[in-house]
Amino acid sequence: MAQFIIGNAFGKIAERHRGLQKFLWRFDFVAVWLLVRVFGLLPVDAASSLGKHFGRLAGPRLKRKTAMYRENLSRAFPEKPTVEIEQLICEGWGNAGRVMAEYTHFKAIFASRDRERLHVEMSGGFTTHRQATPPAIYVGAHLNNWEMLITALNRLEIPSVALYTPPTNPLLAGLLYEYRRDMDCALVSRDRAAREIIRHLEQGRSAGLIVDRRLDTGPEVPFFDISKPSTMLPARLALKLGLDLVPTRVERLRGAEFRVTFYSPVVASDPRADKNRQAQDMMSQVHQHFQNWISETPGAWFCPQRIWPKNALRRSAGQFEQEVDANAA
């Protein structure tokens, strides 16, 4: 989330003046609080629809975020004309607005009387959910309402822990934390990720992680044939603790109705390779799932942060494998 929403035009000045920064944080908090109160008073589908219109109106006003959105989509889909890219950006901001509105209705979406709003499916003989132990690591991308990954685990009665990134605005961080508590899972900030998640996994909780963003300190994996520094945390946890690493897709069917599909766990292509190489291979497979899903519905992908480094070049799969082999040697 942007540091400033309503006061985005004054963002650069506020970053240098603490007093103005605090004022804009409070201003944003009041505006968002009023908006989510309205969302909460509406039926879930009406709230989702209003959120879409709000997102399409407000999102493009975040100029830097929209510019990054445009760069990411243009790099992922270089064959698409400018007019289509702009349409996808509009769809993406609309979807982000829906997600914001749907935060206020997690309980309704999960409730037994609204079971038709959340459809859970298994692909490829997936069986992890049928095992009481051990837990598993479920990974997804910022597609549609990505928070439904954890809600689907709740539907399957799988105790879970979710990793989240707090907004820069501490007031909004507290507000979102309260809504996320309705997901009925443990919550861990990215600032304390690895150690805290290991503790929860050892206690029998499964982990739900959204991992399509860039991590500058991570090894590179191919994503739309462009090398992207990426987190290895999910794969390393799976290898360290002997757990399944499960790609999970969230699709929006209509309004606030979703399908969550769990895929067969990914495994290292060469179990004899060192753990770092295995982890990189597993996360490459995960990113291939993400690429396939995003390519089907690019307007559902929320990507207003830089996904690839500025100097990253498009490479073929064969070129990437050669580079990984060279680095390993």
N, C-alpha and C positions, 0 to 999 in steps of 0.2 A: 504494500500500500504506500502511496506517495506520502512524504513527510507532511505536506500541507495539501488540503483539498480545496476548500473554499478560498483560502488565502494563497493559492499556488502562485499567483502572479507576483507575490512578494517573497517567494521562497528564497531567492539568493540573498536578499537583504536580511531576512530573518535568520538565516544561518550564521550571520555575523553579529546579530544583536539578540542576546538571550531574552530580553524583555519582550520583544516583538514575537520571538519564537513561542514563548509561553502563551501570549495572547492568542496567536493563531491556532495553537493547539486547543485552547479552550473553545475558541470560535468553531473550529471543526468538530469538536466533541459535541457541542450543543446542537449543531446542524445535523450530525449523524444520529444523535440520540433521538431527536424529534422525528427524523425520517424512519428509523427502525421502529419507533413507537407506532407510526402510521402503518408500516408493514405488518406489525404484530396484531393490529386491530382488524386487518382484512383477512378473508379466507386465503388459504395458501396459494391457490392458483391466481387469484387477483393480485396478491402481493408479489408473486413472481413476475407477472406481466407488468405491473407498475415498476418493479425493479429493472426490468429490461429497458423500458422507456427512459428511466432515470439514467441508467448506465450509458445508453446511446447519446443522451444529452450531455452528461457531465464528463464522461471519460475523455472525449476528444479535447476537452478544455485543459487536460493535463498534457501540455505540449511536449515536454521531454519524454514522458511515458509513451505517448502516441508515436513520437518519432522513433523510439526504440522498437515499439510494436511493428512499425512499418519496415524497419531494417530487418528484424527477425523473420517476418513473413516473406520478405523479398529474397532473403538468402535461402530460406527453406524451399521456396517455390519460385525459382528464377524464371520459369516459363510463364508465370501468370502475369497478365497485363496490369498496369497501375490501377485501373478502375476496379478490377476484381480484388486487388490487395486492399484498396480503401473500403470496399464492401465487407471484406473479412474483418478488418479492424473494427468497423461498426458493429458487426455481429459479436465480436469478441468482447467489446465493452458492454454490449447488451447482456451477454451471458454473465459477465462479472456483476452487473447490477442484479441479475436474478439470484446469484449466489448470496449477495448481501441481504436481499429480502428473505431468502430461504433460511438464513441463520435463525430467524425468529420463529421458525416453524419445524425445527428438528423433531420435537416431541410428536407433533401431528404426523409427520412423515413416517416416523418409527412406530407410532401407536398401532395396535392390532386392528382398530377400525379402519385404518388407512393403509392396510397391507398392499392394496393394489397400487400404491404409489412407489413401491420399492420392490423390484423383481430381481432375485438373486439367481444367477445361473453358473454352471460349471462347464468348463471346456477342456477337452483332451483327457478325460478320465481323472479329473482333479479329485483327490481324496483327502487332502490335508484337513479340511474342516470336520471330517468325521472322527478325527483322532483327538482324544482328550488331552494327550501330551505326545510329543513336545509341542510348544507353540510354533509359530511360523512368522516370516517377515513378508509383509504384503507391500508391494510398491506400485505407485500409480503416477500419472502426470496431471498437470493442471488442465484437465479436460472437463467440460460441463460443470457439474457441481462435484468437485473432487472430494469434498467432505463426506460424500455418500459412501466412500470406501469403509470408513469406520462404522457408519450406520449399518452397512451390510454385515460387518462382523458382529455387531450387536444382534442383528436379526438371527444370525447363526449361533448366538449365545457363546461367542468366543471372546473372553476377556482381552482387552486391548490397551495399548498405549499409543498415543499419536504424537508425532513431532510437529511443532508449529514455529513459525517465525513471527514474533510480536511486531506490530507496527511501530514505527519510530515514535509516534505520538503515544506517550505512556497512558494518557486518558483513554484513547481508543483501544489500546492494548488491554486494559482492564475490562472495557465493555465487551470486546470480542471474546475474552477469556470466559466471561460469564455465560455467553451464548454457547461456547464450545463445551462447557460443562454439561449441557443438555445432551451431548453425544454419549454420555455415560462411559467415559474411558479416562484413563490416566493421561495427563498432558505434560509434555516435556519441551521446554524451550530449546531451540537449536544451540543456544549458548552452552548448554550442559548436556549435549546430545548423547555421546557414546556411552559414558559411564552410567548415566541414568537409564538409558534404554537397556543396557546389559542387565542392570539390576531388575528391571521389570520383566525381561525375558526369563531370567533365572527364577522369578517368582511365578512363572507360568502364563504371563500375558503375551499375546502376539503383538507385533509392532506394525503400524500403518504409516508408511513414509511416502511423501510426494517428492520425487527426485529428478525432475526434468530440467532443473535450473543448472546454471554454471557454478562450479566451485573452482576458483582460480588455483588453489593448492592441490587439486586432484589430478590424477593421470588422465590422459586424453582417451576418449572413446568416440567412434564415428556416430554422428547424428545428422541425418540428411547429407551424408557423405562429406561432412565438415567436422574436423576434430574439435571436440568440446571437452575442456577440463571438467571432470565430473566427480561427484562423491563416490567413494568405494564402500562407504559405511554399510549399506545393506548386504552386499556380497561378503564383506569381511566378517560381519556378524554371523551370517549363515554358515560360513566356513569354520569360524572359530567355535561356534556352539553346535554345529551339526544340524542346522535347521533348514527348512525349505524356504526358497526365495520365490515368491509367487507374484507374477505380473497381474495387475488388476485393472480392468477397464470400467469406467463409469460413462454411461450414455444417457442422454436426455431423450426420452421418448416423446413427450409432449408436456407442456406446462411444467409442473413440479412432479413429474412422474419419471422414474429412472430405472435403468437396468444396470446392475453391477455384475460383471463376469469375471470369475476367477479362472486363470489359465494354469496349465501344468507348470510346476516349478522348473526354473532354469537350472542347469548344472554345467559345470566347467567342461569344455570340449576335451581337455586333456587333464585328467585327474592326477597325472604325474608331474605336471608343471608346478612351479613354486606358487605359494599362496597369492602373491601379488599379481602374477600373470593370470591365475584362475579368477581372481576377483575382477580384473579388467575384462576378461572374456565374458564373465557372467553379466556385468553391467552393460557390455556391448549388446548382448542378447536382449536385455531389458529395454535398452534404447531403440532397438529394432522394432520391438512391440510398439513403443511409443510412436515411432515414426509412421508405422502402418496405420495406427489409429488416428493420428493427427492428419495424415494424408486423406483419410476418408471424410473427415469433418474439420477442416482447418479453421472454420469460424468458431469452433467450440474450444480452441486452444487459447489460454490466457497467458500471454508472454510479453508483458510490458517492461521486463528487465532484460539486459543484454544477455543473450544465450551463448553466443560465440565470441571469442576475443576478436578485436578489430582486425588483426592480421591473419586470422585463420583462413586457410585455403581449402577449396573443395578438392577432395581426394576420392579415388575409387577404393573399393573394399580391399583390392589387392595391394594398392599402394600403402594403405593404412597398416595392413598386416606386415608388410615389409619393414615399415618404420618401427612397429612394436618389436619385431624380431631383432632389429638392429639395436634398439635400446636395451633389450633384455641381454644381448650378447655383451 
